[in-house]
Amino acid sequence: MAIERTLSIIKPDATKRNLTGKINAKFEEAGLTIVAQKRIQLSKAQAGTFYAVHKERPFYDELCEFMASAPVVVQVLEGEGAIAKNREVMGATNPADAEPGTIRAEFAESVGENSVHGSDAPETAAEEIAFFFAGLEIVG
């Protein structure tokens, strides 16, 4: 498998509960390396731009409000098959369907407040990483 990079966001429900370290430990235990990281406060407009792909979906406004409700931790994870590995560690979007031991099974509060976001493909990973990070900020 190739070495890849993927975007990870630790969402407001998790940062409010001080779970950043526990979540990052799961990524690192799975063999992923954090090569860039920062804690930021998104505006609703910034969240809307980031999640523009969902603009026509019924949950879009609620998602943007939620993502702007408290700080998030945005980070770049690197490793073999990082995109798939990140998604495996996160677990299913609905925490009721997430495998035991995954982030969402352990920490998510609901389908909407599911603690983490991860890129779903190499193309979206590249776009999402560029949204939050300049090349010089990624060191790995």
C-alpha positions in Angstrom: 0.0 0.0 0.0 1.1 3.5 -0.7 1.9 6.2 1.9 -1.0 8.6 1.8 -2.2 11.7 3.6 -5.7 12.4 4.8 -7.5 15.2 6.6 -8.9 14.5 10.0 -11.2 16.8 12.0 -11.9 16.4 15.7 -15.4 18.0 15.9 -16.9 20.3 18.5 -18.7 17.6 20.4 -15.3 15.9 21.1 -13.3 19.1 21.7 -15.9 20.3 24.2 -15.4 17.0 26.2 -11.6 17.2 26.0 -11.2 14.0 23.9 -8.5 15.2 21.5 -5.7 13.1 23.2 -7.8 10.0 23.4 -8.9 10.3 19.8 -5.3 11.0 18.6 -4.1 8.0 20.5 -6.4 5.8 18.5 -5.0 7.1 15.2 -1.4 6.7 16.4 -2.1 3.2 17.7 -3.4 2.3 14.2 -0.1 3.3 12.7 -1.0 6.8 11.5 1.3 9.8 12.1 0.0 13.3 12.7 2.1 15.5 10.4 0.1 18.7 10.9 -2.3 19.9 13.5 -4.0 23.0 14.7 -7.0 24.0 16.9 -9.3 26.5 15.2 -12.7 28.1 15.5 -14.6 28.0 12.2 -17.1 30.6 11.3 -20.5 29.4 10.0 -19.4 30.7 6.5 -16.1 28.8 6.7 -17.9 25.6 7.7 -20.3 26.2 4.8 -17.5 26.5 2.3 -15.8 23.4 3.6 -19.0 21.4 3.5 -20.3 22.9 0.2 -20.6 19.4 -1.3 -23.6 18.9 1.1 -25.3 22.3 0.4 -28.4 20.7 -1.1 -28.8 18.1 1.7 -31.3 18.7 4.5 -28.7 18.5 7.3 -26.4 21.2 5.7 -27.4 24.2 7.8 -27.4 22.2 11.0 -24.0 20.8 10.2 -22.5 24.3 9.6 -24.0 25.6 12.8 -22.6 22.6 14.7 -19.1 22.9 13.2 -19.0 26.6 14.1 -20.3 26.0 17.7 -16.9 25.3 19.3 -13.3 24.8 18.4 -12.2 21.9 16.2 -8.8 20.3 15.7 -7.8 19.9 12.1 -5.0 17.6 11.3 -3.2 15.7 8.5 -2.7 12.0 9.1 0.0 10.1 7.2 0.6 6.4 6.7 0.1 3.4 4.5 -3.4 3.5 3.2 -4.1 6.5 5.5 -7.5 7.3 4.0 -9.0 3.8 4.5 -7.2 3.3 7.8 -8.6 6.6 9.1 -12.1 5.7 8.1 -11.7 2.3 9.7 -10.5 3.8 13.0 -13.4 6.4 12.9 -16.1 3.8 12.5 -19.5 4.1 10.9 -21.1 7.6 10.8 -24.0 6.3 12.9 -22.4 5.4 16.3 -25.0 2.7 16.7 -23.5 0.9 13.6 -19.9 1.6 14.5 -17.7 -1.4 15.4 -16.6 -1.6 19.1 -13.3 0.1 19.7 -13.8 2.7 17.0 -13.8 6.4 17.7 -17.5 6.8 17.0 -18.5 3.7 18.9 -16.7 5.1 22.0 -17.1 8.8 21.8 -19.9 9.9 19.3 -23.0 11.3 20.8 -25.3 10.9 17.7 -25.2 10.7 13.9 -24.8 14.4 13.7 -22.4 14.8 16.6 -20.1 12.0 15.7 -16.8 13.4 17.0 -14.7 13.1 13.8 -14.5 13.8 10.1 -12.2 12.1 7.6 -11.6 12.4 3.9 -13.2 9.7 1.7 -10.9 9.6 -1.3 -7.4 10.8 -2.4 -8.9 13.7 -4.4 -11.0 15.0 -1.5 -8.1 14.5 0.9 -6.0 16.8 -1.3 -8.7 19.4 -1.4 -9.5 19.2 2.2 -5.9 19.4 3.4 -5.3 22.4 1.2 -8.4 24.1 2.7 -6.8 24.2 6.1 -3.0 23.9 5.6 -0.2 25.5 3.6 2.5 23.1 2.4 5.0 24.4 4.9 2.7 23.5 7.8 2.9 19.8 7.0 6.0 18.2 8.4 6.4 14.5 8.2 
